[in-house]
Amino acid sequence: MKKTVIGIDIGGSTTKIVGFQFEKDKKPTLIAPQFVRATDPVTSMYGAFGKFTDTNGIALSDIEKITVTGVGSSFIN
């Protein structure tokens, strides 16, 4: 079973999201980063997360950890 770790950087105008998939006894696989622009940091983060998981076929049950950083991260609970 693959486990995914996702990193989200919520900037002032652009949110960047990237992930790594881990499989037992294999090197981590980088999932191509994506960029989303929105005027609201919360909207941007949710849009980036939804687009990223949908595009890469990642189920919520496959996600082990999500790390959020950046100026907009203070808006996320």
All heavy atoms as a GROMACS GRO file, in nm:
protein
  576
    1MET      N    1   0.083  -0.118   0.000
    1MET     CA    2   0.000   0.000   0.000
    1MET      C    3   0.088   0.124   0.000
    1MET      O    4   0.183   0.135   0.075
    1MET     CB    5  -0.090  -0.001   0.123
    1MET     CG    6  -0.172   0.125   0.140
    1MET     SD    7  -0.269   0.119   0.290
    1MET     CE    8  -0.423   0.171   0.224
    2LYS      N    9   0.055   0.220  -0.086
    2LYS     CA   10   0.129   0.346  -0.093
    2LYS      C   11   0.074   0.443   0.009
    2LYS      O   12  -0.046   0.452   0.031
    2LYS     CB   13   0.115   0.408  -0.231
    2LYS     CG   14   0.181   0.331  -0.341
    2LYS     CD   15   0.164   0.402  -0.472
    2LYS     CE   16   0.221   0.318  -0.585
    2LYS     NZ   17   0.202   0.383  -0.715
    3LYS      N   18   0.163   0.514   0.074
    3LYS     CA   19   0.125   0.622   0.164
    3LYS      C   20   0.179   0.751   0.105
    3LYS      O   21   0.288   0.754   0.049
    3LYS     CB   22   0.182   0.601   0.304
    3LYS     CG   23   0.108   0.496   0.382
    3LYS     CD   24  -0.034   0.545   0.407
    3LYS     CE   25  -0.114   0.443   0.484
    3LYS     NZ   26  -0.253   0.486   0.503
    4THR      N   27   0.102   0.857   0.118
    4THR     CA   28   0.137   0.984   0.058
    4THR      C   29   0.156   1.091   0.164
    4THR      O   30   0.077   1.102   0.257
    4THR     CB   31   0.027   1.028  -0.041
    4THR    OG1   32   0.006   0.925  -0.137
    4THR    CG2   33   0.066   1.155  -0.114
    5VAL      N   34   0.262   1.170   0.148
    5VAL     CA   35   0.287   1.286   0.231
    5VAL      C   36   0.276   1.407   0.139
    5VAL      O   37   0.336   1.410   0.031
    5VAL     CB   38   0.427   1.280   0.296
    5VAL    CG1   39   0.458   1.408   0.370
    5VAL    CG2   40   0.436   1.160   0.389
    6ILE      N   41   0.197   1.507   0.182
    6ILE     CA   42   0.171   1.625   0.099
    6ILE      C   43   0.221   1.750   0.170
    6ILE      O   44   0.202   1.765   0.290
    6ILE     CB   45   0.020   1.636   0.070
    6ILE    CG1   46  -0.026   1.516  -0.013
    6ILE    CG2   47  -0.013   1.768   0.000
    6ILE    CD1   48  -0.176   1.511  -0.036
    7GLY      N   49   0.283   1.838   0.093
    7GLY     CA   50   0.327   1.967   0.143
    7GLY      C   51   0.255   2.077   0.068
    7GLY      O   52   0.248   2.073  -0.056
    8ILE      N   53   0.201   2.175   0.141
    8ILE     CA   54   0.129   2.286   0.080
    8ILE      C   55   0.189   2.416   0.129
    8ILE      O   56   0.201   2.439   0.250
    8ILE     CB   57  -0.022   2.281   0.115
    8ILE    CG1   58  -0.082   2.146   0.078
    8ILE    CG2   59  -0.096   2.395   0.046
    8ILE    CD1   60  -0.225   2.127   0.128
    9ASP      N   61   0.228   2.502   0.035
    9ASP     CA   62   0.281   2.634   0.068
    9ASP      C   63   0.179   2.738   0.021
    9ASP      O   64   0.159   2.756  -0.100
    9ASP     CB   65   0.415   2.656  -0.002
    9ASP     CG   66   0.471   2.796   0.023
    9ASP    OD1   67   0.441   2.855   0.129
    9ASP    OD2   68   0.543   2.845  -0.065
   10ILE      N   69   0.112   2.802   0.117
   10ILE     CA   70   0.008   2.899   0.085
   10ILE      C   71   0.071   3.038   0.085
   10ILE      O   72   0.099   3.095   0.189
   10ILE     CB   73  -0.108   2.893   0.186
   10ILE    CG1   74  -0.160   2.751   0.196
   10ILE    CG2   75  -0.219   2.989   0.145
   10ILE    CD1   76  -0.259   2.730   0.309
   11GLY      N   77   0.093   3.091  -0.035
   11GLY     CA   78   0.153   3.222  -0.049
   11GLY      C   79   0.047   3.331  -0.058
   11GLY      O   80  -0.073   3.305  -0.049
   12GLY      N   81   0.092   3.453  -0.077
   12GLY     CA   82   0.001   3.565  -0.088
   12GLY      C   83  -0.086   3.560  -0.211
   12GLY      O   84  -0.202   3.602  -0.209
   13SER      N   85  -0.032   3.507  -0.322
   13SER     CA   86  -0.111   3.501  -0.445
   13SER      C   87  -0.114   3.362  -0.508
   13SER      O   88  -0.200   3.333  -0.588
   13SER     CB   89  -0.056   3.600  -0.547
   13SER     OG   90   0.077   3.567  -0.582
   14THR      N   91  -0.020   3.276  -0.471
   14THR     CA   92  -0.012   3.144  -0.530
   14THR      C   93   0.007   3.038  -0.422
   14THR      O   94   0.086   3.056  -0.331
   14THR     CB   95   0.106   3.135  -0.630
   14THR    OG1   96   0.092   3.237  -0.728
   14THR    CG2   97   0.109   3.001  -0.700
   15THR      N   98  -0.066   2.930  -0.436
   15THR     CA   99  -0.048   2.815  -0.347
   15THR      C  100   0.021   2.705  -0.426
   15THR      O  101  -0.018   2.673  -0.538
   15THR     CB  102  -0.184   2.766  -0.294
   15THR    OG1  103  -0.238   2.868  -0.209
   15THR    CG2  104  -0.169   2.638  -0.213
   16LYS      N  105   0.128   2.651  -0.368
   16LYS     CA  106   0.203   2.543  -0.429
   16LYS      C  107   0.179   2.417  -0.349
   16LYS      O  108   0.175   2.420  -0.227
   16LYS     CB  109   0.354   2.573  -0.430
   16LYS     CG  110   0.400   2.675  -0.532
   16LYS     CD  111   0.395   2.817  -0.494
   16LYS     CE  112   0.463   2.863  -0.370
   16LYS     NZ  113   0.425   3.002  -0.332
   17ILE      N  114   0.163   2.305  -0.420
   17ILE     CA  115   0.139   2.177  -0.353
   17ILE      C  116   0.223   2.069  -0.421
   17ILE      O  117   0.238   2.068  -0.543
   17ILE     CB  118  -0.011   2.141  -0.353
   17ILE    CG1  119  -0.038   2.014  -0.273
   17ILE    CG2  120  -0.066   2.133  -0.494
   17ILE    CD1  121  -0.186   1.990  -0.244
   18VAL      N  122   0.281   1.982  -0.340
   18VAL     CA  123   0.365   1.873  -0.390
   18VAL      C  124   0.347   1.754  -0.297
   18VAL      O  125   0.304   1.768  -0.182
   18VAL     CB  126   0.513   1.916  -0.398
   18VAL    CG1  127   0.571   1.938  -0.261
   18VAL    CG2  128   0.596   1.818  -0.479
   19GLY      N  129   0.380   1.637  -0.346
   19GLY     CA  130   0.367   1.518  -0.262
   19GLY      C  131   0.475   1.415  -0.292
   19GLY      O  132   0.541   1.420  -0.396
   20PHE      N  133   0.490   1.324  -0.198
   20PHE     CA  134   0.576   1.208  -0.214
   20PHE      C  135   0.495   1.084  -0.179
   20PHE      O  136   0.421   1.085  -0.081
   20PHE     CB  137   0.698   1.214  -0.120
   20PHE     CG  138   0.806   1.307  -0.168
   20PHE    CD1  139   0.811   1.438  -0.125
   20PHE    CD2  140   0.902   1.262  -0.257
   20PHE    CE1  141   0.909   1.524  -0.168
   20PHE    CE2  142   1.003   1.348  -0.300
   20PHE     CZ  143   1.005   1.479  -0.256
   21GLN      N  144   0.511   0.980  -0.259
   21GLN     CA  145   0.446   0.852  -0.227
   21GLN      C  146   0.554   0.756  -0.180
   21GLN      O  147   0.662   0.747  -0.239
   21GLN     CB  148   0.373   0.795  -0.348
   21GLN     CG  149   0.245   0.870  -0.375
   21GLN     CD  150   0.161   0.805  -0.483
   21GLN    OE1  151   0.213   0.746  -0.577
   21GLN    NE2  152   0.031   0.818  -0.470
   22PHE      N  153   0.523   0.688  -0.071
   22PHE     CA  154   0.614   0.592  -0.011
   22PHE      C  155   0.556   0.452  -0.022
   22PHE      O  156   0.440   0.430   0.010
   22PHE     CB  157   0.636   0.626   0.137
   22PHE     CG  158   0.703   0.758   0.159
   22PHE    CD1  159   0.630   0.876   0.165
   22PHE    CD2  160   0.840   0.765   0.172
   22PHE    CE1  161   0.692   0.998   0.185
   22PHE    CE2  162   0.904   0.887   0.192
   22PHE     CZ  163   0.829   1.003   0.198
   23GLU      N  164   0.639   0.362  -0.072
   23GLU     CA  165   0.602   0.222  -0.080
   23GLU      C  166   0.712   0.141  -0.013
   23GLU      O  167   0.830   0.173  -0.025
   23GLU     CB  168   0.591   0.181  -0.228
   23GLU     CG  169   0.467   0.103  -0.259
   23GLU     CD  170   0.455   0.073  -0.407
   23GLU    OE1  171   0.496   0.154  -0.491
   23GLU    OE2  172   0.402  -0.034  -0.437
   24LYS      N  173   0.672   0.038   0.058
   24LYS     CA  174   0.768  -0.043   0.133
   24LYS      C  175   0.882  -0.092   0.042
   24LYS      O  176   0.859  -0.141  -0.067
   24LYS     CB  177   0.696  -0.162   0.196
   24LYS     CG  178   0.783  -0.240   0.290
   24LYS     CD  179   0.708  -0.351   0.358
   24LYS     CE  180   0.801  -0.423   0.453
   24LYS     NZ  181   0.735  -0.530   0.523
   25ASP      N  182   1.005  -0.074   0.093
   25ASP     CA  183   1.127  -0.120   0.026
   25ASP      C  184   1.154  -0.052  -0.107
   25ASP      O  185   1.225  -0.106  -0.192
   25ASP     CB  186   1.125  -0.272   0.007
   25ASP     CG  187   1.116  -0.347   0.138
   25ASP    OD1  188   1.171  -0.297   0.240
   25ASP    OD2  189   1.053  -0.455   0.142
   26LYS      N  190   1.097   0.067  -0.130
   26LYS     CA  191   1.123   0.142  -0.254
   26LYS      C  192   1.156   0.286  -0.218
   26LYS      O  193   1.120   0.335  -0.111
   26LYS     CB  194   1.002   0.140  -0.346
   26LYS     CG  195   0.972   0.005  -0.405
   26LYS     CD  196   0.860   0.015  -0.508
   26LYS     CE  197   0.834  -0.122  -0.569
   26LYS     NZ  198   0.729  -0.115  -0.671
   27LYS      N  199   1.225   0.354  -0.309
   27LYS     CA  200   1.254   0.496  -0.290
   27LYS      C  201   1.124   0.576  -0.301
   27LYS      O  202   1.035   0.539  -0.378
   27LYS     CB  203   1.353   0.546  -0.396
   27LYS     CG  204   1.493   0.499  -0.375
   27LYS     CD  205   1.585   0.566  -0.476
   27LYS     CE  206   1.728   0.527  -0.450
   27LYS     NZ  207   1.820   0.597  -0.542
   28PRO      N  208   1.114   0.686  -0.227
   28PRO     CA  209   0.995   0.771  -0.240
   28PRO      C  210   0.982   0.824  -0.383
   28PRO      O  211   1.081   0.851  -0.450
   28PRO     CB  212   1.021   0.886  -0.144
   28PRO     CG  213   1.127   0.838  -0.051
   28PRO     CD  214   1.207   0.737  -0.127
   29THR      N  215   0.858   0.837  -0.428
   29THR     CA  216   0.829   0.888  -0.562
   29THR      C  217   0.773   1.029  -0.550
   29THR      O  218   0.676   1.051  -0.477
   29THR     CB  219   0.726   0.797  -0.633
   29THR    OG1  220   0.776   0.664  -0.636
   29THR    CG2  221   0.700   0.845  -0.773
   30LEU      N  222   0.833   1.123  -0.621
   30LEU     CA  223   0.786   1.261  -0.623
   30LEU      C  224   0.662   1.271  -0.710
   30LEU      O  225   0.660   1.222  -0.823
   30LEU     CB  226   0.895   1.354  -0.677
   30LEU     CG  227   0.856   1.499  -0.700
   30LEU    CD1  228   0.827   1.568  -0.566
   30LEU    CD2  229   0.964   1.572  -0.776
   31ILE      N  230   0.558   1.336  -0.658
   31ILE     CA  231   0.439   1.366  -0.736
   31ILE      C  232   0.455   1.510  -0.784
   31ILE      O  233   0.479   1.600  -0.704
   31ILE     CB  234   0.311   1.351  -0.651
   31ILE    CG1  235   0.304   1.211  -0.592
   31ILE    CG2  236   0.188   1.381  -0.735
   31ILE    CD1  237   0.197   1.195  -0.488
   32ALA      N  238   0.442   1.532  -0.912
   32ALA     CA  239   0.467   1.664  -0.972
   32ALA      C  240   0.392   1.775  -0.899
   32ALA      O  241   0.273   1.761  -0.870
   32ALA     CB  242   0.428   1.661  -1.118
   33PRO      N  243   0.461   1.884  -0.871
   33PRO     CA  244   0.397   1.996  -0.803
   33PRO      C  245   0.292   2.065  -0.890
   33PRO      O  246   0.298   2.057  -1.013
   33PRO     CB  247   0.512   2.092  -0.774
   33PRO     CG  248   0.627   2.045  -0.854
   33PRO     CD  249   0.601   1.906  -0.898
   34GLN      N  250   0.198   2.130  -0.824
   34GLN     CA  251   0.096   2.208  -0.893
   34GLN      C  252   0.088   2.345  -0.828
   34GLN      O  253   0.123   2.362  -0.711
   34GLN     CB  254  -0.040   2.138  -0.886
   34GLN     CG  255  -0.046   2.009  -0.964
   34GLN     CD  256  -0.183   1.945  -0.958
   34GLN    OE1  257  -0.271   1.987  -0.885
   34GLN    NE2  258  -0.200   1.842  -1.036
   35PHE      N  259   0.038   2.441  -0.904
   35PHE     CA  260   0.026   2.579  -0.858
   35PHE      C  261  -0.117   2.625  -0.880
   35PHE      O  262  -0.175   2.599  -0.985
   35PHE     CB  263   0.122   2.670  -0.935
   35PHE     CG  264   0.265   2.626  -0.925
   35PHE    CD1  265   0.317   2.532  -1.013
   35PHE    CD2  266   0.347   2.678  -0.827
   35PHE    CE1  267   0.449   2.491  -1.003
   35PHE    CE2  268   0.480   2.637  -0.816
   35PHE     CZ  269   0.530   2.544  -0.904
   36VAL      N  270  -0.174   2.692  -0.780
   36VAL     CA  271  -0.311   2.744  -0.788
   36VAL      C  272  -0.310   2.890  -0.744
   36VAL      O  273  -0.251   2.923  -0.641
   36VAL     CB  274  -0.408   2.661  -0.701
   36VAL    CG1  275  -0.545   2.724  -0.696
   36VAL    CG2  276  -0.416   2.518  -0.750
   37ARG      N  277  -0.379   2.975  -0.819
   37ARG     CA  278  -0.390   3.116  -0.783
   37ARG      C  279  -0.534   3.144  -0.740
   37ARG      O  280  -0.628   3.101  -0.804
   37ARG     CB  281  -0.356   3.205  -0.902
   37ARG     CG  282  -0.209   3.196  -0.942
   37ARG     CD  283  -0.179   3.269  -1.069
   37ARG     NE  284  -0.129   3.403  -1.071
   37ARG     CZ  285  -0.050   3.466  -0.988
   37ARG    NH1  286  -0.012   3.408  -0.880
   37ARG    NH2  287  -0.008   3.588  -1.008
   38ALA      N  288  -0.547   3.217  -0.630
   38ALA     CA  289  -0.678   3.262  -0.582
   38ALA      C  290  -0.655   3.381  -0.490
   38ALA      O  291  -0.548   3.396  -0.432
   38ALA     CB  292  -0.750   3.150  -0.508
   39THR      N  293  -0.756   3.464  -0.476
   39THR     CA  294  -0.741   3.583  -0.392
   39THR      C  295  -0.754   3.552  -0.244
   39THR      O  296  -0.705   3.625  -0.160
   39THR     CB  297  -0.845   3.689  -0.430
   39THR    OG1  298  -0.976   3.631  -0.420
   39THR    CG2  299  -0.822   3.738  -0.572
   40ASP      N  300  -0.818   3.443  -0.211
   40ASP     CA  301  -0.841   3.402  -0.072
   40ASP      C  302  -0.752   3.282  -0.040
   40ASP      O  303  -0.759   3.181  -0.110
   40ASP     CB  304  -0.989   3.367  -0.056
   40ASP     CG  305  -1.026   3.311   0.080
   40ASP    OD1  306  -0.936   3.277   0.159
   40ASP    OD2  307  -1.145   3.300   0.107
   41PRO      N  308  -0.668   3.288   0.064
   41PRO     CA  309  -0.577   3.177   0.093
   41PRO      C  310  -0.647   3.046   0.126
   41PRO      O  311  -0.599   2.939   0.090
   41PRO     CB  312  -0.495   3.226   0.212
   41PRO     CG  313  -0.558   3.348   0.262
   41PRO     CD  314  -0.649   3.400   0.156
   42VAL      N  315  -0.762   3.051   0.191
   42VAL     CA  316  -0.834   2.928   0.225
   42VAL      C  317  -0.889   2.864   0.098
   42VAL      O  318  -0.876   2.742   0.076
   42VAL     CB  319  -0.946   2.955   0.327
   42VAL    CG1  320  -1.029   2.829   0.353
   42VAL    CG2  321  -0.888   3.007   0.458
   43THR      N  322  -0.949   2.944   0.012
   43THR     CA  323  -1.000   2.894  -0.116
   43THR      C  324  -0.887   2.835  -0.199
   43THR      O  325  -0.901   2.728  -0.259
   43THR     CB  326  -1.068   3.007  -0.195
   43THR    OG1  327  -1.174   3.061  -0.116
   43THR    CG2  328  -1.122   2.960  -0.327
   44SER      N  329  -0.775   2.904  -0.202
   44SER     CA  330  -0.659   2.858  -0.277
   44SER      C  331  -0.609   2.723  -0.226
   44SER      O  332  -0.579   2.634  -0.304
   44SER     CB  333  -0.549   2.963  -0.266
   44SER     OG  334  -0.438   2.927  -0.343
   45MET      N  335  -0.602   2.708  -0.094
   45MET     CA  336  -0.554   2.583  -0.035
   45MET      C  337  -0.647   2.467  -0.067
   45MET      O  338  -0.604   2.361  -0.110
   45MET     CB  339  -0.538   2.599   0.117
   45MET     CG  340  -0.458   2.489   0.183
   45MET     SD  341  -0.543   2.336   0.227
   45MET     CE  342  -0.673   2.389   0.331
   46TYR      N  343  -0.778   2.488  -0.047
   46TYR     CA  344  -0.873   2.381  -0.075
   46TYR      C  345  -0.878   2.348  -0.224
   46TYR      O  346  -0.890   2.232  -0.262
   46TYR     CB  347  -1.012   2.416  -0.023
   46TYR     CG  348  -1.025   2.394   0.126
   46TYR    CD1  349  -1.039   2.502   0.213
   46TYR    CD2  350  -1.022   2.266   0.180
   46TYR    CE1  351  -1.049   2.482   0.351
   46TYR    CE2  352  -1.033   2.245   0.316
   46TYR     CZ  353  -1.046   2.354   0.400
   46TYR     OH  354  -1.056   2.333   0.535
   47GLY      N  355  -0.867   2.450  -0.308
   47GLY     CA  356  -0.864   2.426  -0.453
   47GLY      C  357  -0.742   2.346  -0.493
   47GLY      O  358  -0.750   2.253  -0.573
   48ALA      N  359  -0.626   2.382  -0.438
   48ALA     CA  360  -0.503   2.311  -0.469
   48ALA      C  361  -0.510   2.166  -0.422
   48ALA      O  362  -0.472   2.074  -0.494
   48ALA     CB  363  -0.384   2.382  -0.405
   49PHE      N  364  -0.561   2.147  -0.301
   49PHE     CA  365  -0.570   2.012  -0.245
   49PHE      C  366  -0.664   1.925  -0.329
   49PHE      O  367  -0.631   1.811  -0.363
   49PHE     CB  368  -0.618   2.018  -0.100
   49PHE     CG  369  -0.625   1.884  -0.033
   49PHE    CD1  370  -0.511   1.822   0.011
   49PHE    CD2  371  -0.747   1.820  -0.017
   49PHE    CE1  372  -0.516   1.697   0.072
   49PHE    CE2  373  -0.753   1.695   0.043
   49PHE     CZ  374  -0.638   1.634   0.088
   50GLY      N  375  -0.780   1.978  -0.363
   50GLY     CA  376  -0.876   1.902  -0.443
   50GLY      C  377  -0.823   1.868  -0.580
   50GLY      O  378  -0.836   1.755  -0.628
   51LYS      N  379  -0.763   1.966  -0.645
   51LYS     CA  380  -0.706   1.944  -0.779
   51LYS      C  381  -0.594   1.842  -0.773
   51LYS      O  382  -0.585   1.751  -0.856
   51LYS     CB  383  -0.654   2.077  -0.834
   51LYS     CG  384  -0.591   2.067  -0.971
   51LYS     CD  385  -0.542   2.203  -1.018
   51LYS     CE  386  -0.470   2.191  -1.151
   51LYS     NZ  387  -0.413   2.321  -1.192
   52PHE      N  388  -0.507   1.854  -0.674
   52PHE     CA  389  -0.391   1.766  -0.660
   52PHE      C  390  -0.434   1.621  -0.637
   52PHE      O  391  -0.384   1.530  -0.703
   52PHE     CB  392  -0.303   1.814  -0.545
   52PHE     CG  393  -0.173   1.741  -0.531
   52PHE    CD1  394  -0.067   1.769  -0.615
   52PHE    CD2  395  -0.157   1.645  -0.433
   52PHE    CE1  396   0.054   1.703  -0.600
   52PHE    CE2  397  -0.037   1.578  -0.418
   52PHE     CZ  398   0.069   1.607  -0.502
   53THR      N  399  -0.525   1.600  -0.543
   53THR     CA  400  -0.567   1.462  -0.513
   53THR      C  401  -0.645   1.402  -0.630
   53THR      O  402  -0.628   1.285  -0.662
   53THR     CB  403  -0.650   1.456  -0.384
   53THR    OG1  404  -0.760   1.547  -0.392
   53THR    CG2  405  -0.564   1.489  -0.263
   54ASP      N  406  -0.729   1.482  -0.695
   54ASP     CA  407  -0.807   1.431  -0.808
   54ASP      C  408  -0.717   1.398  -0.927
   54ASP      O  409  -0.727   1.289  -0.984
   54ASP     CB  410  -0.913   1.533  -0.847
   54ASP     CG  411  -1.003   1.482  -0.958
   54ASP    OD1  412  -1.068   1.377  -0.937
   54ASP    OD2  413  -1.009   1.546  -1.064
   55THR      N  414  -0.630   1.490  -0.962
   55THR     CA  415  -0.541   1.470  -1.077
   55THR      C  416  -0.451   1.348  -1.059
   55THR      O  417  -0.425   1.275  -1.154
   55THR     CB  418  -0.451   1.594  -1.098
   55THR    OG1  419  -0.535   1.707  -1.122
   55THR    CG2  420  -0.355   1.576  -1.214
   56ASN      N  421  -0.407   1.323  -0.937
   56ASN     CA  422  -0.313   1.213  -0.911
   56ASN      C  423  -0.379   1.088  -0.857
   56ASN      O  424  -0.310   0.992  -0.821
   56ASN     CB  425  -0.204   1.263  -0.815
   56ASN     CG  426  -0.118   1.369  -0.879
   56ASN    OD1  427  -0.047   1.342  -0.975
   56ASN    ND2  428  -0.127   1.491  -0.831
   57GLY      N  429  -0.512   1.086  -0.849
   57GLY     CA  430  -0.584   0.966  -0.803
   57GLY      C  431  -0.550   0.928  -0.660
   57GLY      O  432  -0.539   0.809  -0.628
   58ILE      N  433  -0.536   1.027  -0.574
   58ILE     CA  434  -0.499   1.001  -0.434
   58ILE      C  435  -0.626   1.002  -0.349
   58ILE      O  436  -0.697   1.102  -0.344
   58ILE     CB  437  -0.400   1.108  -0.382
   58ILE    CG1  438  -0.273   1.106  -0.466
   58ILE    CG2  439  -0.369   1.085  -0.235
   58ILE    CD1  440  -0.180   1.224  -0.440
   59ALA      N  441  -0.652   0.891  -0.281
   59ALA     CA  442  -0.766   0.882  -0.189
   59ALA      C  443  -0.726   0.940  -0.054
   59ALA      O  444  -0.608   0.935  -0.016
   59ALA     CB  445  -0.810   0.737  -0.173
   60LEU      N  446  -0.823   0.993   0.018
   60LEU     CA  447  -0.794   1.047   0.151
   60LEU      C  448  -0.732   0.942   0.242
   60LEU      O  449  -0.646   0.974   0.324
   60LEU     CB  450  -0.921   1.104   0.215
   60LEU     CG  451  -0.980   1.228   0.147
   60LEU    CD1  452  -1.107   1.271   0.219
   60LEU    CD2  453  -0.880   1.340   0.142
   61SER      N  454  -0.771   0.818   0.226
   61SER     CA  455  -0.717   0.710   0.310
   61SER      C  456  -0.570   0.680   0.279
   61SER      O  457  -0.502   0.615   0.358
   61SER     CB  458  -0.800   0.583   0.292
   61SER     OG  459  -0.800   0.542   0.156
   62ASP      N  460  -0.520   0.728   0.165
   62ASP     CA  461  -0.379   0.707   0.127
   62ASP      C  462  -0.287   0.814   0.185
   62ASP      O  463  -0.166   0.802   0.176
   62ASP     CB  464  -0.364   0.708  -0.025
   62ASP     CG  465  -0.435   0.592  -0.092
   62ASP    OD1  466  -0.456   0.489  -0.025
   62ASP    OD2  467  -0.471   0.606  -0.210
   63ILE      N  468  -0.345   0.922   0.240
   63ILE     CA  469  -0.265   1.034   0.288
   63ILE      C  470  -0.224   1.009   0.433
   63ILE      O  471  -0.308   0.990   0.520
   63ILE     CB  472  -0.342   1.166   0.276
   63ILE    CG1  473  -0.374   1.192   0.128
   63ILE    CG2  474  -0.262   1.281   0.335
   63ILE    CD1  475  -0.467   1.308   0.106
   64GLU      N  476  -0.094   1.009   0.454
   64GLU     CA  477  -0.040   0.986   0.588
   64GLU      C  478  -0.021   1.117   0.664
   64GLU      O  479  -0.040   1.125   0.784
   64GLU     CB  480   0.094   0.913   0.578
   64GLU     CG  481   0.153   0.878   0.711
   64GLU     CD  482   0.273   0.787   0.695
   64GLU    OE1  483   0.262   0.683   0.628
   64GLU    OE2  484   0.378   0.822   0.751
   65LYS      N  485   0.017   1.222   0.590
   65LYS     CA  486   0.050   1.349   0.657
   65LYS      C  487   0.036   1.464   0.558
   65LYS      O  488   0.067   1.449   0.440
   65LYS     CB  489   0.194   1.341   0.706
   65LYS     CG  490   0.244   1.459   0.782
   65LYS     CD  491   0.388   1.430   0.824
   65LYS     CE  492   0.445   1.536   0.912
   65LYS     NZ  493   0.581   1.505   0.952
   66ILE      N  494  -0.010   1.579   0.608
   66ILE     CA  495  -0.015   1.702   0.530
   66ILE      C  496   0.055   1.810   0.611
   66ILE      O  497   0.024   1.830   0.728
   66ILE     CB  498  -0.160   1.746   0.501
   66ILE    CG1  499  -0.235   1.638   0.424
   66ILE    CG2  500  -0.162   1.878   0.426
   66ILE    CD1  501  -0.383   1.665   0.409
   67THR      N  502   0.150   1.877   0.548
   67THR     CA  503   0.221   1.986   0.612
   67THR      C  504   0.188   2.115   0.539
   67THR      O  505   0.194   2.119   0.416
   67THR     CB  506   0.373   1.961   0.608
   67THR    OG1  507   0.400   1.836   0.671
   67THR    CG2  508   0.448   2.071   0.679
   68VAL      N  509   0.150   2.218   0.615
   68VAL     CA  510   0.111   2.345   0.556
   68VAL      C  511   0.205   2.454   0.606
   68VAL      O  512   0.235   2.461   0.726
   68VAL     CB  513  -0.036   2.380   0.593
   68VAL    CG1  514  -0.077   2.512   0.530
   68VAL    CG2  515  -0.130   2.269   0.550
   69THR      N  516   0.251   2.538   0.515
   69THR     CA  517   0.341   2.647   0.549
   69THR      C  518   0.306   2.770   0.465
   69THR      O  519   0.220   2.763   0.379
   69THR     CB  520   0.488   2.606   0.527
   69THR    OG1  521   0.574   2.706   0.578
   69THR    CG2  522   0.518   2.582   0.381
   70GLY      N  523   0.372   2.878   0.489
   70GLY     CA  524   0.353   2.999   0.411
   70GLY      C  525   0.269   3.102   0.484
   70GLY      O  526   0.208   3.075   0.587
   71VAL      N  527   0.263   3.220   0.426
   71VAL     CA  528   0.193   3.332   0.488
   71VAL      C  529   0.044   3.303   0.508
   71VAL      O  530  -0.016   3.347   0.606
   71VAL     CB  531   0.216   3.462   0.404
   71VAL    CG1  532   0.148   3.453   0.270
   71VAL    CG2  533   0.168   3.583   0.480
   72GLY      N  534  -0.017   3.228   0.420
   72GLY     CA  535  -0.160   3.197   0.430
   72GLY      C  536  -0.193   3.084   0.525
   72GLY      O  537  -0.309   3.057   0.554
   73SER      N  538  -0.092   3.016   0.576
   73SER     CA  539  -0.116   2.901   0.663
   73SER      C  540  -0.182   2.940   0.795
   73SER      O  541  -0.246   2.857   0.860
   73SER     CB  542   0.012   2.823   0.689
   73SER     OG  543   0.105   2.902   0.761
   74SER      N  544  -0.170   3.065   0.835
   74SER     CA  545  -0.230   3.109   0.961
   74SER      C  546  -0.383   3.111   0.953
   74SER      O  547  -0.450   3.116   1.055
   74SER     CB  548  -0.179   3.248   0.999
   74SER     OG  549  -0.213   3.342   0.899
   75PHE      N  550  -0.438   3.102   0.831
   75PHE     CA  551  -0.583   3.100   0.814
   75PHE      C  552  -0.641   2.958   0.823
   75PHE      O  553  -0.762   2.941   0.821
   75PHE     CB  554  -0.622   3.160   0.678
   75PHE     CG  555  -0.589   3.306   0.668
   75PHE    CD1  556  -0.473   3.348   0.606
   75PHE    CD2  557  -0.675   3.402   0.724
   75PHE    CE1  558  -0.443   3.483   0.596
   75PHE    CE2  559  -0.645   3.536   0.713
   75PHE     CZ  560  -0.528   3.577   0.650
   76ILE      N  561  -0.555   2.857   0.829
   76ILE     CA  562  -0.598   2.718   0.830
   76ILE      C  563  -0.598   2.664   0.972
   76ILE      O  564  -0.500   2.674   1.044
   76ILE     CB  565  -0.504   2.631   0.741
   76ILE    CG1  566  -0.489   2.692   0.601
   76ILE    CG2  567  -0.554   2.488   0.734
   76ILE    CD1  568  -0.618   2.708   0.524
   77ASN      N  569  -0.710   2.604   1.012
   77ASN     CA  570  -0.720   2.542   1.146
   77ASN      C  571  -0.695   2.394   1.138
   77ASN      O  572  -0.731   2.329   1.047
   77ASN     CB  573  -0.858   2.567   1.206
   77ASN     CG  574  -0.880   2.714   1.235
   77ASN    OD1  575  -0.787   2.784   1.270
   77ASN    ND2  576  -1.001   2.760   1.216
   0.00000   0.00000   0.00000
